[in-house]
Amino acid sequence: MAVPPVPPANGSTPKGAIAAPKKMPARSDPSSPKDNPESKSRRFRYHAEDWLCLLAVYVAFFILFEPKLYRPGIVFDGNANAQIAEAQAWWQGRLDVPKRWLDTAVYDGKFYSHFPLLFTIISAAVVPFFGGVPHWILVLLALPVPLLCFELCRRVSGSPQWGAVLGVGLLSGTSLWPVLKKVVIGASPYHVNHVLATMALLAFLIEWFGRRRVWACGLTLLLATLARQLTIGLALPLVWLAWREGDPAGRFRRMGIVALFLTLAVGVPLLANTLKFDRPWNSGYMLIYEGRTDDMFARDARAHGLFSPYFLPRNLYYMNAGFPNLYRIESEGRPQWLLKPNQMGTGIWWTTPVLLFLLVGIRRILRDPPRRMLLGGALLTIAALLLFHATGAYQRGYNRFSLDYVPVLFALAIPAATRSGWRWLTPVLVVWSVLYFRFIMQWPFVRIL
């Protein structure tokens, strides 16, 4: 009877024997709590390298940001923002505002703000003390944005260096940059609401790629919807999270938490609609077009409603392409061709091409349930915006509506942007996006011939 050879003590393969194939370890994903056992305990324990990279993001922010961050004595009142006027009216025991601004609703002879309530609530907390909202309050709203961008990108990529590179790309290389500037300059209600919603979305995503606590995801989604209603699309991954992840014994408790937050997200606006416009489903949006006969969006809303498949071609173009307009002029008897940014909406793919890594990593996204659910939530928001009667205009060279879903797409693109064979291209694409949003989109025109 043959005796099998005894393997040497040093673990090498005996002469003449066939080595057993080595088992290759599975590739880990630092953005997944399952693959990163330290994610739950060390996420916010920054080391020196993390702090330096975060500092680099803030240095880039302060260098690139043009508006003055210190303007003592500047207080924005109801003349600058209808939501501030609404907050002042609350303290006077009224729901209506004293006069009509652009995009205020006209109902029963009175004027109302139709905007979501989050900034009105914030304003109501400060207007009794300052007579409005001081400029420094808006600066305080803007200053956490670089931190949120860096932390999301650091968390998903698993690298502080990539967190810095992509954090600058998310901050200064998307429509977040011009929107953030308009908030600090003039407290525009449209842009304030976008910044508030984006901050809440970033916090939602940081939690999603971290501990995935249902209550934290629910709270951040509630805040996002109270600033931008269509971010409610992320309720899809939230419901999935409560039902599928965690201890099955606590499933119904988690679903109860989700139900509470979603009830508030839907119920608070419905209550406000009832108090202002007598019906819960009347948001007042159609009422902002009363008396506006020369407005393209007003005519479209009257003809087809606020949401309709009729608007799909227009919204598809301005969301995905939205190229600059080409003009021909005569100068000294010679024709010249100029490119000017259009004001209806600018495509996300060529202004923020890092998003193209979403296509590179799409197979992995679809195989991973948490990422697949996130993508599904973003697609619900995109579908609603494609049916909407307006594009977000006027917005020269950017696309403010994209902020309702671009943070999600950006986060989903990070793994391919940092670990695929094309990752060397990522810094180049970030530089292009920053150059575009900081400089190129502000040029009055580009002469091409």
C-alpha positions as CSV (number, residue, x, y, z in Angstrom):
1,M,0.0,0.0,0.0
2,A,1.5,3.3,-1.1
3,V,2.0,5.9,1.6
4,P,1.3,9.5,0.5
5,P,4.2,11.8,0.8
6,V,4.4,13.9,3.9
7,P,4.5,17.6,3.0
8,P,7.7,19.3,4.2
9,A,7.5,21.3,7.4
10,N,8.2,24.5,5.6
11,G,5.0,24.2,3.6
12,S,6.6,23.8,0.2
13,T,5.2,21.3,-2.3
14,P,7.0,17.9,-2.5
15,K,8.8,17.0,-5.7
16,G,6.6,15.5,-8.2
17,A,3.4,16.5,-6.4
18,I,0.8,18.9,-7.9
19,A,0.3,22.0,-5.9
20,A,-3.3,22.8,-4.8
21,P,-4.6,26.0,-6.4
22,K,-4.3,29.0,-4.1
23,K,-7.6,30.5,-3.0
24,M,-7.6,34.1,-4.0
25,P,-9.2,36.5,-1.4
26,A,-12.3,38.3,-2.6
27,R,-11.8,41.9,-3.5
28,S,-13.0,44.1,-0.7
29,D,-14.9,47.3,-1.0
30,P,-14.0,50.0,1.5
31,S,-17.3,51.7,1.0
32,S,-19.2,48.7,2.3
33,P,-19.6,48.2,6.0
34,K,-19.6,44.4,5.4
35,D,-16.1,44.6,3.8
36,N,-14.7,47.1,6.3
37,P,-15.0,45.9,9.9
38,E,-13.7,49.2,11.2
39,S,-16.4,51.2,9.4
40,K,-18.7,51.3,12.4
41,S,-16.2,52.4,15.0
42,R,-13.6,54.4,13.1
43,R,-15.5,56.3,10.4
44,F,-15.1,59.7,12.1
45,R,-11.7,59.0,13.8
46,Y,-9.6,61.0,11.4
47,H,-5.8,60.5,11.3
48,A,-3.3,63.2,10.3
49,E,-3.6,62.3,6.7
50,D,-7.4,62.6,6.7
51,W,-7.2,66.1,8.4
52,L,-4.6,67.2,5.8
53,C,-6.8,66.1,2.9
54,L,-9.8,67.8,4.4
55,L,-7.7,71.0,4.9
56,A,-6.8,70.8,1.2
57,V,-10.5,70.7,0.2
58,Y,-11.2,73.8,2.3
59,V,-8.1,75.6,0.9
60,A,-9.4,74.9,-2.6
61,F,-12.8,76.2,-1.5
62,F,-11.5,79.5,-0.1
63,I,-9.3,80.1,-3.1
64,L,-11.9,79.4,-5.7
65,F,-15.0,80.9,-4.0
66,E,-15.5,84.5,-5.3
67,P,-18.3,85.9,-3.0
68,K,-17.3,87.6,0.2
69,L,-17.8,85.5,3.2
70,Y,-17.6,88.4,5.6
71,R,-20.2,91.1,5.1
72,P,-21.1,92.6,8.5
73,G,-24.4,94.5,8.7
74,I,-26.0,92.7,5.7
75,V,-29.4,91.3,6.6
76,F,-31.7,89.8,4.0
77,D,-35.3,90.6,4.5
78,G,-38.6,89.6,2.8
79,N,-37.7,91.7,-0.3
80,A,-34.8,89.3,-1.0
81,N,-36.5,86.0,-0.3
82,A,-40.2,85.2,-0.1
83,Q,-39.6,82.5,2.5
84,I,-38.1,85.2,4.8
85,A,-41.2,87.2,4.2
86,E,-43.3,84.2,5.1
87,A,-41.3,83.7,8.3
88,Q,-41.9,87.3,9.2
89,A,-45.6,86.9,8.5
90,W,-45.8,83.9,10.8
91,W,-44.6,86.1,13.7
92,Q,-47.4,88.5,12.8
93,G,-50.0,85.7,12.9
94,R,-50.5,85.4,9.1
95,L,-49.7,82.9,6.4
96,D,-49.8,85.3,3.5
97,V,-46.9,87.6,2.5
98,P,-47.5,91.4,2.1
99,K,-46.8,91.7,-1.7
100,R,-46.2,89.6,-4.8
101,W,-42.8,88.6,-5.8
102,L,-41.9,86.4,-8.8
103,D,-43.1,82.9,-8.2
104,T,-45.4,83.7,-5.3
105,A,-48.9,82.2,-5.5
106,V,-52.0,84.3,-5.8
107,Y,-55.1,82.8,-4.1
108,D,-58.3,84.5,-2.9
109,G,-56.7,87.9,-3.4
110,K,-53.7,87.2,-1.2
111,F,-50.1,86.2,-1.9
112,Y,-48.4,83.1,-0.6
113,S,-45.0,81.5,-0.7
114,H,-45.3,78.1,-2.5
115,F,-41.7,77.1,-1.6
116,P,-41.0,74.1,0.7
117,L,-40.9,74.9,4.4
118,L,-37.4,74.1,5.7
119,F,-35.8,77.5,5.0
120,T,-39.0,79.3,6.3
121,I,-38.6,77.4,9.6
122,I,-35.0,78.3,9.8
123,S,-35.8,81.9,9.0
124,A,-38.6,82.0,11.6
125,A,-36.0,81.1,14.3
126,V,-33.9,84.2,13.6
127,V,-36.1,87.0,12.1
128,P,-37.3,88.2,15.6
129,F,-33.7,88.9,16.6
130,F,-32.3,90.4,13.4
131,G,-35.4,91.6,11.4
132,G,-34.4,89.1,8.7
133,V,-31.7,86.6,8.0
134,P,-28.1,87.9,8.5
135,H,-25.6,87.2,5.8
136,W,-23.5,85.2,8.3
137,I,-26.3,82.7,8.7
138,L,-26.1,81.9,5.0
139,V,-22.3,81.6,5.3
140,L,-22.8,79.1,8.2
141,L,-25.1,77.1,5.9
142,A,-22.4,77.0,3.2
143,L,-19.3,76.2,5.3
144,P,-20.2,72.5,6.1
145,V,-20.7,71.7,2.4
146,P,-16.9,71.0,1.7
147,L,-16.8,68.8,4.7
148,L,-19.8,66.8,3.6
149,C,-18.4,66.4,0.0
150,F,-15.0,65.3,1.3
151,E,-16.4,62.8,3.9
152,L,-18.7,61.2,1.3
153,C,-15.9,60.8,-1.2
154,R,-13.5,59.6,1.4
155,R,-15.9,57.1,2.7
156,V,-16.9,55.6,-0.6
157,S,-13.4,55.5,-2.0
158,G,-11.7,54.4,1.2
159,S,-8.9,56.9,0.6
160,P,-8.4,60.4,2.0
161,Q,-6.4,61.3,-1.1
162,W,-9.3,60.3,-3.4
163,G,-11.6,61.9,-1.0
164,A,-9.9,65.2,-1.5
165,V,-9.7,65.0,-5.3
166,L,-13.3,63.9,-5.7
167,G,-14.5,66.1,-2.9
168,V,-13.3,69.1,-4.8
169,G,-14.9,67.7,-7.9
170,L,-18.3,67.3,-6.2
171,L,-18.1,70.7,-4.6
172,S,-16.7,72.8,-7.4
173,G,-17.2,70.6,-10.4
174,T,-21.0,70.3,-10.4
175,S,-23.9,72.8,-10.4
176,L,-23.5,72.9,-6.6
177,W,-20.8,75.5,-7.1
178,P,-22.9,78.3,-8.9
179,V,-25.9,77.5,-6.7
180,L,-23.7,77.9,-3.5
181,K,-22.4,81.2,-4.8
182,K,-26.0,82.6,-5.4
183,V,-26.9,81.6,-1.9
184,V,-24.1,83.6,-0.3
185,I,-24.5,86.6,-2.7
186,G,-28.3,87.1,-2.5
187,A,-30.2,84.5,-0.5
188,S,-32.2,83.4,-3.6
189,P,-35.0,81.1,-2.4
190,Y,-34.5,78.6,-5.2
191,H,-30.8,78.2,-4.5
192,V,-31.1,78.2,-0.7
193,N,-33.5,75.3,-1.0
194,H,-31.1,73.4,-3.3
195,V,-28.2,73.9,-0.9
196,L,-30.3,72.7,2.1
197,A,-31.5,69.7,0.2
198,T,-28.0,68.8,-1.1
199,M,-26.6,69.0,2.4
200,A,-29.3,66.6,3.6
201,L,-28.7,64.3,0.6
202,L,-24.9,64.2,1.3
203,A,-25.6,63.4,4.9
204,F,-28.0,60.6,3.8
205,L,-25.3,59.1,1.5
206,I,-22.6,59.4,4.2
207,E,-24.9,57.3,6.5
208,W,-25.8,54.9,3.7
209,F,-22.2,54.1,3.0
210,G,-21.5,53.9,6.7
211,R,-23.6,52.4,9.5
212,R,-26.9,52.6,7.6
213,R,-29.0,53.4,10.6
214,V,-32.6,53.6,9.6
215,W,-33.4,56.6,11.8
216,A,-30.5,58.6,10.5
217,C,-31.3,57.9,6.9
218,G,-34.9,58.7,7.6
219,L,-34.2,62.0,9.3
220,T,-31.8,63.2,6.6
221,L,-34.3,62.3,3.9
222,L,-37.1,64.2,5.7
223,L,-34.9,67.3,5.8
224,A,-34.1,66.9,2.1
225,T,-37.8,66.6,1.1
226,L,-38.7,69.7,3.2
227,A,-36.3,71.6,1.0
228,R,-36.8,69.8,-2.4
229,Q,-39.9,67.6,-2.6
230,L,-38.8,65.4,-5.5
231,T,-35.9,64.0,-3.4
232,I,-38.6,61.7,-2.0
233,G,-37.5,59.2,-4.6
234,L,-34.9,58.1,-2.1
235,A,-37.7,56.6,0.0
236,L,-37.3,53.5,-2.2
237,P,-33.8,52.6,-0.8
238,L,-34.9,53.7,2.7
239,V,-37.9,51.3,2.7
240,W,-35.6,48.5,1.4
241,L,-33.1,49.2,4.1
242,A,-35.7,48.9,6.8
243,W,-37.1,45.7,5.5
244,R,-34.1,43.8,4.3
245,E,-31.1,44.8,6.5
246,G,-30.6,44.2,10.2
247,D,-32.2,41.8,12.7
248,P,-35.4,40.3,11.2
249,A,-36.9,40.6,14.7
250,G,-36.6,44.4,14.5
251,R,-38.0,44.7,11.0
252,F,-41.4,46.1,12.0
253,R,-39.9,48.5,14.4
254,R,-37.6,49.8,11.6
255,M,-40.6,50.0,9.2
256,G,-42.4,52.0,11.9
257,I,-39.6,54.5,12.0
258,V,-39.6,54.8,8.2
259,A,-43.4,55.3,8.2
260,L,-43.0,58.1,10.8
261,F,-40.5,60.0,8.7
262,L,-42.4,59.5,5.4
263,T,-45.6,60.6,7.1
264,L,-43.9,63.8,8.2
265,A,-42.3,64.3,4.7
266,V,-45.7,64.1,3.0
267,G,-48.0,65.3,5.8
268,V,-46.3,68.6,6.7
269,P,-46.5,69.9,3.1
270,L,-50.1,68.7,2.8
271,L,-51.0,70.5,6.0
272,A,-49.4,73.7,4.8
273,N,-51.3,73.4,1.5
274,T,-54.6,73.0,3.3
275,L,-53.9,76.0,5.5
276,K,-52.9,78.2,2.5
277,F,-55.0,77.0,-0.4
278,D,-57.8,75.0,1.3
279,R,-56.9,71.7,-0.4
280,P,-54.1,69.4,0.6
281,W,-53.2,68.5,-3.0
282,N,-53.0,72.2,-4.1
283,S,-49.3,73.0,-3.7
284,G,-49.8,76.6,-5.1
285,Y,-47.4,75.9,-7.9
286,M,-50.0,76.5,-10.6
287,L,-51.1,79.7,-8.8
288,I,-47.7,81.3,-9.3
289,Y,-48.6,81.7,-13.0
290,E,-51.6,83.8,-12.4
291,G,-51.5,86.9,-14.7
292,R,-48.2,85.7,-16.4
293,T,-49.2,85.5,-20.0
294,D,-45.7,86.0,-21.6
295,D,-44.0,83.2,-19.6
296,M,-43.2,80.1,-21.6
297,F,-43.4,77.8,-18.6
298,A,-46.7,79.4,-17.5
299,R,-48.2,78.7,-21.0
300,D,-46.9,75.1,-20.9
301,A,-48.3,74.4,-17.4
302,R,-51.7,75.7,-18.4
303,A,-51.8,73.7,-21.6
304,H,-50.4,70.4,-20.3
305,G,-50.3,70.5,-16.5
306,L,-47.3,70.7,-14.2
307,F,-46.2,67.1,-15.1
308,S,-46.7,65.6,-18.5
309,P,-44.9,63.3,-21.0
310,Y,-45.1,66.3,-23.4
311,F,-42.1,67.7,-21.6
312,L,-39.9,64.6,-22.0
313,P,-38.0,65.7,-25.2
314,R,-37.1,69.1,-23.8
315,N,-36.1,67.9,-20.4
316,L,-34.1,65.0,-21.8
317,Y,-32.1,67.4,-23.9
318,Y,-31.3,70.0,-21.3
319,M,-30.6,67.4,-18.6
320,N,-28.2,65.3,-20.7
321,A,-26.8,67.5,-23.4
322,G,-27.8,71.2,-23.0
323,F,-24.9,72.4,-25.1
324,P,-24.0,76.1,-25.5
325,N,-25.9,78.1,-28.1
326,L,-24.2,79.0,-31.3
327,Y,-24.6,82.5,-32.6
328,R,-23.6,84.2,-35.9
329,I,-22.9,87.9,-35.8
330,E,-21.5,90.4,-38.3
331,S,-18.4,92.4,-37.1
332,E,-16.7,94.9,-39.5
333,G,-18.4,93.2,-42.4
334,R,-17.1,89.8,-41.5
335,P,-19.2,86.9,-39.9
336,Q,-18.2,85.6,-36.5
337,W,-19.4,82.5,-34.7
338,L,-19.8,82.6,-30.9
339,L,-20.7,80.1,-28.3
340,K,-22.8,81.3,-25.3
341,P,-24.0,79.1,-22.4
342,N,-27.7,78.5,-22.7
343,Q,-30.0,79.5,-19.9
344,M,-32.5,76.6,-20.0
345,G,-30.2,73.9,-18.6
346,T,-26.8,72.5,-19.2
347,G,-26.0,68.8,-19.6
348,I,-24.5,66.9,-16.7
349,W,-22.3,64.5,-18.6
350,W,-20.0,66.9,-20.3
351,T,-19.8,69.4,-17.5
352,T,-19.2,66.7,-14.8
353,P,-17.7,63.9,-16.8
354,V,-16.7,62.0,-13.7
355,L,-20.3,60.8,-13.8
356,L,-19.4,58.7,-16.9
357,F,-17.7,56.3,-14.5
358,L,-21.2,55.3,-13.5
359,L,-21.5,53.6,-16.9
360,V,-18.1,51.9,-16.3
361,G,-19.2,50.4,-13.0
362,I,-22.9,49.8,-13.9
363,R,-22.6,46.0,-13.8
364,R,-21.2,46.1,-10.3
365,I,-23.9,48.6,-9.2
366,L,-26.6,46.3,-10.5
367,R,-25.2,43.3,-8.7
368,D,-25.0,45.1,-5.3
369,P,-28.4,45.5,-3.7
370,P,-27.7,48.7,-1.6
371,R,-26.2,50.4,-4.6
372,R,-29.0,49.2,-6.9
373,M,-31.6,50.6,-4.6
374,L,-29.8,53.9,-4.5
375,L,-29.7,54.0,-8.2
376,G,-33.4,53.2,-8.3
377,G,-34.3,56.0,-6.0
378,A,-32.3,58.5,-8.1
379,L,-34.0,57.3,-11.2
380,L,-37.4,57.9,-9.6
381,T,-36.4,61.5,-9.0
382,I,-35.0,61.8,-12.5
383,A,-38.3,60.4,-14.0
384,A,-40.3,63.1,-12.1
385,L,-38.0,65.9,-13.3
386,L,-38.3,64.7,-16.9
387,L,-42.0,65.0,-16.7
388,F,-41.9,68.5,-15.0
389,H,-43.0,71.5,-17.1
390,A,-39.9,73.6,-16.2
391,T,-36.2,73.0,-16.6
392,G,-35.1,75.2,-13.7
393,A,-34.4,78.2,-16.0
394,Y,-33.1,80.7,-16.0
395,Q,-29.7,79.2,-15.1
396,R,-26.9,80.3,-17.4
397,G,-24.4,77.5,-17.9
398,Y,-25.6,75.1,-15.1
399,N,-28.5,72.9,-14.1
400,R,-29.8,73.4,-10.6
401,F,-32.4,70.6,-10.8
402,S,-29.6,68.1,-11.3
403,L,-28.7,68.6,-7.6
404,D,-31.7,66.5,-6.7
405,Y,-29.9,63.4,-8.0
406,V,-26.3,64.2,-9.0
407,P,-24.9,63.5,-5.5
408,V,-26.3,60.0,-5.7
409,L,-24.9,59.4,-9.2
410,F,-21.6,60.9,-8.1
411,A,-21.3,58.6,-5.1
412,L,-22.2,55.5,-7.2
413,A,-19.5,56.5,-9.8
414,I,-16.7,56.7,-7.2
415,P,-15.7,53.0,-7.0
416,A,-15.1,52.9,-10.8
417,A,-13.4,56.3,-10.8
418,T,-10.9,55.2,-8.2
419,R,-10.4,51.5,-8.9
420,S,-10.9,50.9,-12.6
421,G,-8.2,50.8,-15.2
422,W,-9.3,54.3,-16.2
423,R,-8.7,55.9,-12.7
424,W,-5.8,57.9,-14.1
425,L,-8.3,59.9,-16.0
426,T,-10.3,60.9,-12.9
427,P,-8.1,63.9,-11.8
428,V,-8.1,65.2,-15.4
429,L,-11.9,65.1,-15.5
430,V,-12.1,66.8,-12.1
431,V,-9.8,69.6,-13.3
432,W,-12.0,70.2,-16.4
433,S,-15.2,70.4,-14.3
434,V,-13.7,72.9,-11.8
435,L,-12.4,75.0,-14.7
436,Y,-15.8,75.0,-16.3
437,F,-17.9,75.9,-13.3
438,R,-15.4,78.4,-11.9
439,F,-14.3,80.1,-15.1
440,I,-15.7,79.0,-18.4
441,M,-19.4,79.3,-17.6
442,Q,-18.9,82.9,-16.6
443,W,-17.4,84.0,-19.9
444,P,-19.9,86.1,-21.9
445,F,-19.0,84.1,-25.0
446,V,-16.4,81.9,-26.6
447,R,-15.4,82.9,-30.2
448,I,-14.8,79.8,-32.3
449,L,-14.4,81.4,-35.8
